[in-house]
């Protein structure tokens, strides 16, 4: 069994998901040697997961550890320099979504041009490194999306329309409210998931986009927004994106921070010969009903659900069903030299970000943007 030494950047929500998912991979021995994070919770995170070494920065970790793979689970405004640093140190890289973004003034008219320039620079760094890069887009690796891909390959049917959504009641993370940390709001934080899946399944580029965004929560009273976690300061909490692909077919993406009842993750594929409805969540594998949920607060039902009372849909295998195990299995195979390129590679990440900022430009200008 091949052993791969891994260093994780970050100690928050995404890092927790990755550590748990590494334990469910097979055929390799993923050894998480260190975590790099300036957060005060980093030591607690390392102790919880049995990670032997803790560092305050990626550079410090690379100075002390000989790593095969760097796993980047930090806020997106840190991604590009970390990717370049890890590649320069001779490490393979897996990076959480979104790959990068524009973190300056959200009303900058040429943000698409600026982001594309950064993407091109990063593309050169990845290609020149000779190392593997995996974009940690779990939607791509969700079993339902992978099954849809196989059905499309088997039938040869033409994809006419795709529809995707990720919506919930808003992030608890304070930085989610700030454009400077995320490069946008619900569209880039949530919408990037279904958007990447649609690009992956369609397999061709985007010709043009039309996008509308809004910030609804700030207009609500305290009473009206009591069940919504989102508190946007300069980002959108609802986005609707329409895509026209290079072959003239269509797609749509919805991303919101206003939706109660748990996370809504879905991809729908409409072809000349069939329909694929991929419900990543909510799951209907198990339904339960409880009158009282006071003793159930530590039991996992589904992400972002506001109550455990009444009828509930329970996720039984979230790490698999939402693609976390699949994405880490893929990079382990690539890093070990057993696979040429990941399913979710740099090209897919590049196109996701390019389309996202064409969408923001469309929303800013109030018109269709051609790519």
C-alpha positions as CSV (number, residue, x, y, z in Angstrom):
1,X,0.0,0.0,0.0
2,X,1.5,3.3,-1.0
3,X,1.9,5.9,1.8
4,X,1.4,9.5,1.0
5,X,2.4,12.3,3.4
6,X,-0.1,15.1,3.6
7,X,-0.1,18.5,5.0
8,X,-3.4,20.4,5.5
9,X,-3.7,24.2,5.4
10,X,-6.6,25.3,7.5
11,X,-8.4,23.9,10.5
12,X,-12.0,24.9,9.9
13,X,-15.1,23.3,8.4
14,X,-13.5,22.1,5.1
15,X,-10.5,20.7,6.8
16,X,-12.7,18.7,9.1
17,X,-14.6,17.2,6.1
18,X,-11.3,16.3,4.4
19,X,-9.8,14.6,7.5
20,X,-12.8,12.5,7.9
21,X,-13.0,11.6,4.2
22,X,-9.3,10.6,4.0
23,X,-10.2,7.8,6.5
24,X,-12.7,6.4,4.1
25,X,-10.4,6.2,1.1
26,X,-8.9,2.8,0.1
27,X,-5.9,1.4,-1.6
28,X,-3.5,4.0,-0.1
29,X,-2.2,5.1,3.2
30,X,-2.9,8.8,3.6
31,X,-0.7,10.0,6.4
32,X,-1.7,13.5,7.6
33,X,1.6,14.7,9.1
34,X,0.9,18.3,9.8
35,X,-1.6,21.2,9.8
36,X,-0.7,24.8,9.0
37,X,-3.1,27.4,10.4
38,X,-2.7,30.7,12.4
39,X,-6.1,30.0,14.1
40,X,-6.1,29.3,17.8
41,X,-8.2,26.2,17.2
42,X,-5.4,24.6,15.1
43,X,-3.8,22.8,18.1
44,X,-7.2,21.5,19.2
45,X,-7.9,20.4,15.6
46,X,-4.6,18.5,15.4
47,X,-5.1,16.8,18.8
48,X,-8.6,15.8,17.9
49,X,-7.5,14.1,14.7
50,X,-4.1,12.8,15.9
51,X,-2.1,15.1,13.6
52,X,1.5,15.2,15.1
53,X,2.7,18.6,14.0
54,X,1.1,22.1,14.0
55,X,2.5,25.2,12.2
56,X,1.3,28.7,11.8
57,X,2.0,29.0,8.1
58,X,2.4,26.9,5.0
59,X,6.0,28.1,4.6
60,X,6.9,26.9,8.1
61,X,5.2,23.6,7.4
62,X,7.2,23.1,4.2
63,X,10.4,24.0,5.9
64,X,10.0,21.2,8.4
65,X,8.0,18.5,6.5
66,X,8.7,16.4,3.4
67,X,5.2,16.2,2.0
68,X,3.8,14.5,-1.1
69,X,0.5,16.4,-1.1
70,X,-0.7,19.8,0.3
71,X,-4.4,20.0,0.9
72,X,-5.6,23.6,0.9
73,X,-8.7,24.3,3.0
74,X,-8.4,28.0,3.6
75,X,-10.4,31.1,2.7
76,X,-10.3,31.6,-1.1
77,X,-8.3,34.9,-1.0
78,X,-5.3,32.8,0.2
79,X,-5.5,30.0,-2.4
80,X,-3.4,31.3,-5.2
81,X,-0.2,32.1,-3.3
82,X,-0.5,28.8,-1.3
83,X,-0.9,26.8,-4.5
84,X,2.1,28.4,-6.0
85,X,4.2,27.9,-2.9
86,X,3.2,24.2,-2.6
87,X,3.9,23.5,-6.2
88,X,7.3,25.2,-6.0
89,X,8.1,23.0,-3.1
90,X,7.5,19.9,-5.3
91,X,4.2,18.9,-3.8
92,X,1.0,17.8,-5.5
93,X,-2.0,20.0,-4.5
94,X,-5.7,19.7,-3.9
95,X,-7.5,23.0,-3.3
96,X,-10.9,23.7,-2.0
97,X,-13.4,25.7,-3.9
98,X,-13.6,28.4,-5.2
99,X,-10.1,28.3,-6.8
100,X,-9.7,32.1,-6.6
101,X,-11.6,35.3,-7.2
102,X,-11.6,39.1,-7.3
103,X,-11.2,40.4,-3.7
104,X,-11.2,44.1,-4.5
105,X,-14.1,46.5,-5.0
106,X,-17.2,44.5,-5.9
107,X,-18.2,47.2,-8.4
108,X,-14.9,47.0,-10.3
109,X,-16.0,46.9,-14.0
110,X,-13.0,44.8,-15.3
111,X,-13.0,42.2,-12.5
112,X,-13.4,39.4,-15.1
113,X,-10.3,40.6,-16.9
114,X,-8.3,40.8,-13.7
115,X,-9.4,37.3,-12.5
116,X,-8.6,35.8,-15.9
117,X,-5.1,37.3,-15.8
118,X,-4.5,35.6,-12.4
119,X,-5.9,32.3,-13.7
120,X,-3.5,32.4,-16.6
121,X,-0.6,33.0,-14.2
122,X,-1.7,30.1,-12.0
123,X,-2.2,27.9,-15.1
124,X,1.4,28.4,-16.1
125,X,2.6,27.6,-12.5
126,X,0.6,24.4,-12.5
127,X,1.8,23.3,-16.0
128,X,5.4,24.1,-15.3
129,X,5.5,22.3,-11.9
130,X,4.9,18.9,-13.4
131,X,2.7,18.1,-10.3
132,X,-0.9,17.1,-10.0
133,X,-3.5,19.6,-9.2
134,X,-7.0,18.6,-8.1
135,X,-9.9,21.1,-7.7
136,X,-11.8,19.8,-4.6
137,X,-15.3,20.1,-6.2
138,X,-17.3,17.5,-4.4
139,X,-20.3,17.8,-6.7
140,X,-18.2,16.3,-9.5
141,X,-17.5,13.3,-7.4
142,X,-21.0,12.8,-6.0
143,X,-22.1,9.2,-7.0
144,X,-25.2,10.6,-8.6
145,X,-23.2,13.0,-10.9
146,X,-20.7,10.3,-11.8
147,X,-23.6,8.0,-12.7
148,X,-25.1,10.7,-14.8
149,X,-21.8,11.0,-16.6
150,X,-21.7,7.3,-17.3
151,X,-25.3,7.3,-18.6
152,X,-24.5,10.1,-20.9
153,X,-21.4,8.3,-22.3
154,X,-23.4,5.1,-22.7
155,X,-26.4,6.6,-24.5
156,X,-24.6,9.3,-26.5
157,X,-27.7,11.5,-26.0
158,X,-27.3,15.3,-26.4
159,X,-27.6,17.4,-23.3
160,X,-30.2,20.1,-24.0
161,X,-30.6,21.7,-20.6
162,X,-29.0,21.4,-17.2
163,X,-30.1,22.9,-14.0
164,X,-28.3,23.1,-10.7
165,X,-28.7,24.5,-7.2
166,X,-27.0,24.9,-3.9
167,X,-29.0,26.9,-1.4
168,X,-29.4,27.0,2.4
169,X,-30.0,29.4,5.2
170,X,-26.6,31.0,5.2
171,X,-23.1,30.5,6.4
172,X,-22.1,30.8,10.1
173,X,-18.6,32.0,9.1
174,X,-18.1,35.8,9.6
175,X,-16.0,36.1,6.5
176,X,-18.9,34.8,4.4
177,X,-20.4,38.3,4.7
178,X,-17.4,40.0,3.0
179,X,-16.5,40.3,-0.6
180,X,-12.8,40.9,0.4
181,X,-12.6,37.3,1.8
182,X,-14.6,35.4,-0.7
183,X,-14.8,37.3,-3.9
184,X,-18.5,37.4,-3.8
185,X,-21.5,35.9,-2.0
186,X,-23.9,33.0,-2.6
187,X,-23.0,32.7,-6.3
188,X,-19.3,31.9,-5.7
189,X,-19.6,30.2,-2.3
190,X,-22.5,27.9,-3.2
191,X,-23.2,28.4,-6.9
192,X,-19.7,27.3,-7.9
193,X,-20.7,23.7,-6.8
194,X,-23.5,23.1,-9.3
195,X,-21.9,25.3,-11.9
196,X,-18.8,23.1,-12.0
197,X,-20.9,19.9,-12.2
198,X,-22.8,21.4,-15.1
199,X,-19.6,22.3,-16.9
200,X,-18.3,18.8,-16.2
201,X,-21.3,17.0,-17.5
202,X,-21.8,19.2,-20.5
203,X,-18.2,19.0,-21.6
204,X,-18.1,22.1,-23.7
205,X,-17.4,25.8,-23.1
206,X,-19.8,28.6,-22.3
207,X,-20.7,31.1,-25.0
208,X,-22.5,33.7,-22.8
209,X,-24.1,34.3,-19.5
210,X,-26.9,36.4,-17.9
211,X,-27.0,36.8,-14.2
212,X,-29.2,38.5,-11.6
213,X,-28.1,38.9,-8.0
214,X,-29.7,40.4,-4.9
215,X,-29.1,41.1,-1.2
216,X,-32.4,40.5,0.5
217,X,-31.5,39.9,4.1
218,X,-30.4,43.5,4.9
219,X,-33.9,44.6,4.0
220,X,-35.6,42.3,6.5
221,X,-36.5,43.1,10.1
222,X,-34.8,41.3,12.9
223,X,-37.9,39.3,13.4
224,X,-38.2,38.4,9.7
225,X,-34.6,37.2,9.5
226,X,-34.4,35.3,12.8
227,X,-34.2,31.9,11.2
228,X,-31.6,33.0,8.5
229,X,-27.9,32.8,9.3
230,X,-26.7,35.0,6.4
231,X,-25.7,38.6,7.4
232,X,-24.2,39.9,4.1
233,X,-22.4,43.2,4.2
234,X,-21.3,43.7,0.6
235,X,-22.2,40.4,-1.1
236,X,-25.3,38.9,-2.6
237,X,-27.5,36.3,-0.8
238,X,-29.4,35.2,-3.9
239,X,-28.2,34.6,-7.4
240,X,-29.7,33.2,-10.6
241,X,-27.4,32.5,-13.5
242,X,-28.4,31.5,-17.1
243,X,-25.8,29.9,-19.3
244,X,-25.6,29.5,-23.1
245,X,-23.1,26.8,-24.1
246,X,-21.0,26.9,-27.2
247,X,-23.5,24.5,-29.0
248,X,-26.4,26.8,-28.2
249,X,-27.9,24.6,-25.4
250,X,-28.7,26.0,-22.0
251,X,-28.1,25.8,-18.3
252,X,-29.2,27.5,-15.1
253,X,-27.7,27.8,-11.6
254,X,-29.5,29.0,-8.4
255,X,-27.6,29.9,-5.3
256,X,-29.2,31.3,-2.2
257,X,-28.6,32.1,1.5
258,X,-32.3,32.4,2.2
259,X,-33.6,28.8,2.0
260,X,-34.8,27.1,5.2
261,X,-35.1,23.4,5.7
262,X,-31.5,22.3,5.3
263,X,-29.1,22.3,2.3
264,X,-30.6,21.9,-1.2
265,X,-28.0,20.3,-3.5
266,X,-29.2,19.2,-6.9
267,X,-28.2,18.7,-10.5
268,X,-30.8,18.0,-13.2
269,X,-29.9,16.9,-16.7
270,X,-32.4,16.9,-19.6
271,X,-31.3,15.2,-22.8
272,X,-32.7,14.1,-26.2
273,X,-33.3,10.7,-24.7
274,X,-33.8,11.0,-21.0
275,X,-33.8,12.9,-17.7
276,X,-31.4,12.6,-14.8
277,X,-32.5,14.0,-11.5
278,X,-29.5,14.0,-9.1
279,X,-30.5,14.8,-5.5
280,X,-27.2,15.1,-3.6
281,X,-29.3,16.4,-0.7
282,X,-31.7,16.2,0.7
283,X,-31.6,12.4,0.9
284,X,-34.7,10.2,1.3
285,X,-32.8,7.1,2.3
286,X,-34.1,7.4,5.9
287,X,-37.1,9.4,7.1
288,X,-37.7,10.0,10.9
289,X,-40.2,11.8,13.0
290,X,-39.7,13.2,16.5
291,X,-41.9,15.3,18.7
292,X,-39.1,16.4,20.9
293,X,-35.5,17.0,19.7
294,X,-33.9,18.1,23.0
295,X,-31.8,14.9,23.2
296,X,-30.9,14.9,19.4
297,X,-28.7,18.0,19.2
298,X,-25.5,16.0,18.8
299,X,-27.0,13.7,16.2
300,X,-26.3,14.5,12.5
301,X,-29.4,14.8,10.3
302,X,-28.5,17.0,7.4
303,X,-26.4,20.2,7.1
304,X,-28.1,23.5,8.0
305,X,-31.4,22.1,9.1
306,X,-33.0,24.4,11.7
307,X,-34.8,21.8,13.8
308,X,-34.8,18.0,14.4
309,X,-38.5,18.0,15.3
310,X,-41.2,16.7,13.0
311,X,-40.4,14.7,9.8
312,X,-36.8,14.8,8.8
313,X,-34.6,13.3,6.0
314,X,-31.4,11.9,7.4
315,X,-28.1,11.7,5.5
316,X,-26.6,8.2,6.2
317,X,-23.4,8.4,4.1
318,X,-22.8,12.2,3.6
319,X,-19.1,11.8,2.9
320,X,-19.8,9.5,0.0
321,X,-23.0,10.9,-1.3
322,X,-21.7,14.4,-1.5
323,X,-18.5,13.4,-3.1
324,X,-15.9,14.2,-0.4
325,X,-14.4,10.7,-0.4
326,X,-14.4,10.6,-4.2
327,X,-12.4,13.8,-4.6
328,X,-9.7,12.6,-2.1
329,X,-9.5,9.2,-3.6
330,X,-8.9,10.8,-7.0
331,X,-6.0,13.0,-5.9
332,X,-4.4,10.1,-3.9
333,X,-4.5,8.0,-7.1
334,X,-3.0,10.8,-9.1
335,X,-0.4,11.7,-6.6
336,X,0.7,8.1,-6.3
337,X,1.2,8.0,-10.1
338,X,-1.7,5.5,-10.7
339,X,-3.9,8.0,-12.7
340,X,-3.0,10.6,-15.3
341,X,-5.3,13.5,-14.3
342,X,-8.1,14.1,-11.8
343,X,-11.7,14.2,-12.9
344,X,-11.9,17.7,-11.4
345,X,-8.7,19.3,-12.8
346,X,-7.3,22.8,-13.3
347,X,-9.1,23.3,-16.6
348,X,-12.5,22.7,-14.9
349,X,-11.6,25.1,-12.0
350,X,-10.4,27.7,-14.5
351,X,-13.7,27.6,-16.4
352,X,-15.8,27.7,-13.3
353,X,-14.1,30.9,-12.1
354,X,-14.1,32.5,-15.5
355,X,-17.9,31.9,-15.9
356,X,-18.6,33.1,-12.3
357,X,-16.9,36.4,-12.9
358,X,-18.6,36.8,-16.3
359,X,-21.8,36.3,-14.3
360,X,-20.8,39.0,-11.8
361,X,-20.0,41.4,-14.6
362,X,-23.4,40.6,-16.2
363,X,-25.1,41.4,-12.9
364,X,-23.2,44.6,-12.5
365,X,-23.8,45.8,-16.0
366,X,-27.4,44.5,-16.3
367,X,-26.8,42.7,-19.6
368,X,-25.6,39.5,-21.3
369,X,-21.8,39.0,-21.2
370,X,-20.2,37.0,-24.0
371,X,-17.1,35.0,-23.3
